[in-house]
Amino acid sequence: MSQSENAFAENLPNNANDLICFTIYSAGHALNRAYAPLLRQLNLTYPQYITLTVLWERDGLTVGELCRNLKLDSNTLTPLLKRLEKAGHIERKRGTSDERQVFVFLTKSGLALKAHAASITKCIIDATDLDLLTLETLVETISTLRDNVLHSLEKK
């Protein structure tokens, strides 16, 4: 190993608290714990809530489009959609021109849940104790990190 490689290796994080993956993982866990009591009142899990937020932005997406928006595989999303449908928040319909496509639509119940979104978001923002500009920058930075990692995996 060259001297510069050796110096680089010596400066790498060597414990969990210094690893970016652990920091993001533990922050995600903390955020999920903050969301849990708010969503429990609505009988929703965090993945269900995020799915609804995507549909509130654009109703009638295909399952494939939802997968891309949520960065999930269809085998992960399908059971989640079944639970949302059973709860009466969404309806899935097969495409008329292509029956392989399944479209997801909000029901009145699913649309009504949007009335809680602003207060939930405010509670989470308050829990971070960060100003909006810092949060916006953080979201942008973490999104870039996620996209870069996903892009590097696609190259392999």
C-alpha positions, 0 to 999 in steps of 0.5 A: 500500500502506498503512503497516500493510500495508507494515510487515506485508510487511516482517516477512514471511519472505524466505528459505527458512530462515524459511518454515514450509513449508520448515521442515516440509519439511526436518523431514519429510525428516530424519525420513524419513532417520531412519526409512529404515534402521529400515524397510529392515530390514523391507523397508518404505518410510515410506508403507507403514509408515504405512499399516500403522500405520493398519491396526494401529489398525483392520483392514478399512478401505475404500480410501476410509477409508484415503485419508482417514486417510492424507490421500492420494488413491486414485491415490497409495494404490492402487500402495502397496497393490499393493506391500504386497499383493505383499509379503504384508502385506495383502489387498484384498477387494471388498465383497459388498454393493457391489463398488465398495468395496475393503476392506484387511485385514492378513495374518499377515505384516502383523500380525507387523510390528507387533511392531517398531513400539514400537522404531521409535517409540522410535528416532525419539523418541530422535532428536528429543531432545525430551521426550514433552510437547513432541512431543505439543504439536508433533504437535497444532500441526502437525496443526492447521496441516495441517487449517487449510490443507486447510480453506482449500483446500476453501473455494476 
